């Protein structure tokens, strides 16, 4: 039973014992004011990325206006279904979407229908829910819990300020591999305990692109 729970839930409570993170928070990065003033508008971003929603375009503009010296950022649109690629990797120099990935949401974020749509968000420990707001990527490490590369995040918003103490990290899990979920009755990826969980190859691409203090903005627009 314990092994089964660890497979289904990407962020096992075992990490409290094995993956306890340091409580230091990296210093905020900075960017010259002139660069912030040159950020393209949401309208310009939407024209450059015709496949994204207006909400994602506005979120990209917002995250580009946040101080950062990292060349990339990301916007995670939790209003999209879990089968839909919804984690958008952004080039900060021009606001273009470089790649988009599927990513899990927390089991505590599923609504009453439990149909793959996130509807509930929380910053509370043991809620097993995803949190909205601005994150900054922190240190990478090899996790004993997830058996592979993982990357910690610090929550920069009141809605995700407990991300580090809740062990909300980026990692991979078998339930995000397409061959694992698309043959199941539900035909959708599994659920985490609030972590941003990817397939193994997508995890590697995300960590490689965003490690070292990149900003990630998790949003939700009610239908």
C-alpha positions in Angstrom: 0.0 0.0 0.0 2.8 2.4 0.8 4.5 1.8 -2.5 1.2 2.3 -4.3 0.7 5.7 -2.6 4.2 6.8 -3.5 3.5 6.0 -7.1 0.1 7.8 -7.3 1.2 10.9 -5.3 4.2 12.7 -6.7 5.1 14.5 -3.4 5.2 11.8 -0.8 5.3 12.8 2.9 8.4 10.7 3.1 10.3 13.7 1.8 10.0 15.3 5.2 12.6 12.8 6.4 14.8 12.4 3.4 14.7 15.6 1.4 14.5 18.3 4.1 15.6 21.5 2.4 17.6 24.3 3.9 15.5 27.3 4.9 17.6 30.0 3.2 16.0 32.0 0.5 18.2 33.1 -2.5 18.5 36.9 -2.9 16.3 38.6 -5.5 17.8 39.1 -8.9 17.7 42.5 -10.5 17.4 44.0 -14.0 18.0 47.6 -15.1 14.8 49.8 -15.1 15.2 50.5 -18.8 14.8 46.8 -19.6 11.6 46.5 -17.5 10.2 49.6 -19.4 10.9 47.8 -22.7 8.7 44.8 -21.9 6.2 44.1 -24.8 2.5 44.6 -24.1 0.1 41.7 -23.6 -1.3 42.5 -27.1 2.1 42.3 -28.7 2.9 39.1 -26.8 -0.4 37.6 -28.1 0.4 38.5 -31.7 3.8 36.9 -31.4 2.3 33.8 -29.8 -1.0 33.2 -31.5 -1.7 29.9 -29.8 -1.8 31.2 -26.2 -4.8 32.6 -24.4 -5.3 36.3 -23.5 -4.8 35.3 -19.8 -1.4 33.7 -20.6 -0.4 36.7 -22.7 -1.2 39.1 -19.8 0.7 36.8 -17.3 3.7 36.8 -19.6 3.7 40.6 -19.6 3.4 40.6 -15.8 6.3 38.1 -15.2 8.5 40.0 -17.7 8.0 43.1 -15.6 9.3 41.4 -12.5 13.0 41.9 -11.7 15.2 39.0 -12.9 18.5 38.6 -14.6 17.6 35.1 -15.8 17.2 34.8 -19.6 14.0 32.7 -19.3 10.8 32.5 -17.3 7.7 30.4 -17.3 3.9 30.8 -17.0 1.8 27.9 -15.8 -1.9 28.1 -16.7 -3.8 26.0 -14.2 -7.1 26.8 -15.9 -6.2 24.5 -18.7 -7.0 20.7 -18.5 -4.2 18.5 -17.2 -3.9 16.7 -20.6 -3.2 20.1 -22.2 0.4 21.4 -22.4 0.1 24.4 -20.0 3.6 25.1 -18.7 4.9 27.8 -21.1 8.7 28.4 -21.2 9.4 32.0 -22.1 12.3 33.9 -23.6 12.5 37.1 -21.4 14.1 39.1 -24.2 11.1 39.1 -26.4 8.2 37.3 -24.6 8.1 34.5 -27.1 7.0 31.0 -25.9 9.9 28.6 -26.6 8.3 25.4 -25.5 5.1 24.2 -23.7 4.9 21.1 -21.5 2.3 19.1 -19.7 2.5 19.4 -15.9 0.5 18.0 -13.0 -1.6 19.8 -10.4 -2.2 18.7 -6.8 -4.8 16.2 -5.9 -6.1 18.8 -3.4 -6.8 21.1 -6.4 -9.2 18.8 -8.1 -12.8 20.0 -8.0 -15.8 17.9 -7.1 -16.0 16.5 -10.6 -12.4 15.1 -10.4 -12.1 15.4 -14.2 -8.6 16.7 -14.6 -9.4 20.4 -14.0 -7.8 22.3 -11.2 -10.3 24.4 -9.2 -9.0 24.7 -5.7 -5.7 26.3 -4.6 -4.1 26.5 -1.2 -0.9 27.6 0.5 -1.6 25.5 3.6 0.5 22.6 4.6 -1.0 19.1 4.0 -3.6 20.5 1.7 -2.0 18.6 -1.2 -3.1 21.5 -3.4 -1.3 23.6 -6.0 -0.5 27.2 -5.2 -0.9 30.2 -7.4 1.5 33.1 -7.6 5.1 33.9 -8.5 7.9 31.4 -7.8 11.7 31.6 -8.1 13.6 28.5 -8.9 16.2 27.5 -6.3 18.8 24.7 -5.9 18.7 21.4 -7.8 19.4 18.0 -6.0 19.0 14.3 -6.5 16.0 13.2 -4.6 15.7 9.9 -2.8 11.9 10.3 -2.7 11.5 10.9 -6.4 14.5 8.8 -7.5 16.0 11.5 -9.7 16.7 15.1 -10.4 14.5 17.7 -8.6 14.5 21.4 -8.2 13.3 23.4 -5.3 11.3 26.6 -5.6 10.7 29.6 -3.3 7.2 31.2 -3.3 7.3 35.0 -3.7 3.6 35.7 -3.3 1.3 35.5 -0.3 -0.5 32.7 -2.1 2.5 30.5 -2.3 4.8 31.7 0.5 4.9 28.2 2.1 6.2 26.5 -1.1 9.6 25.6 0.4 8.3 24.4 3.8 5.6 22.4 1.9 8.4 20.8 -0.2 6.8 22.0 -3.5 9.4 21.1 -6.0 9.8 20.3 -9.7 10.4 16.6 -10.4 9.4 13.8 -12.6 6.9 10.9 -12.1 5.8 7.9 -14.1 2.2 9.0 -14.0 3.2 12.0 -16.3 4.6 9.7 -19.0 2.1 9.5 -21.9 2.3 5.8 -22.1 1.2 5.6 -18.5 -1.9 7.8 -18.5 -3.3 7.7 -22.0 -4.3 4.1 -21.8 -6.1 4.4 -18.4 -9.8 4.8 -18.1 -9.5 8.4 -17.0 -7.1 9.1 -19.9 -5.4 11.9 -18.0 -2.2 12.3 -16.0 -2.0 11.5 -12.3 -2.0 14.0 -9.5 0.8 15.3 -7.3 0.6 16.6 -3.7 1.2 20.1 -5.0 4.5 19.7 -6.8 5.0 20.7 -10.5 5.5 17.2 -11.9 6.6 16.4 -15.5 7.6 13.5 -17.6 11.3 12.6 -17.2 12.4 14.2 -20.5 10.3 17.3 -19.9 11.6 17.6 -16.3 15.1 17.6 -17.7 14.3 20.3 -20.2 12.5 22.5 -17.6 15.3 22.2 -15.0 18.0 22.8 -17.6 16.1 25.9 -18.9 15.1 27.4 -15.6 17.6 26.5 -12.9 19.4 29.3 -11.2 16.7 31.8 -10.2 14.2 31.9 -13.0 10.7 33.2 -12.3 7.6 30.9 -12.7 4.1 32.5 -12.6 1.2 30.1 -11.8 -2.2 31.5 -12.8 -5.8 30.5 -12.9 -8.7 32.2 -14.8 -12.1 31.0 -13.8 -14.2 29.8 -16.8 
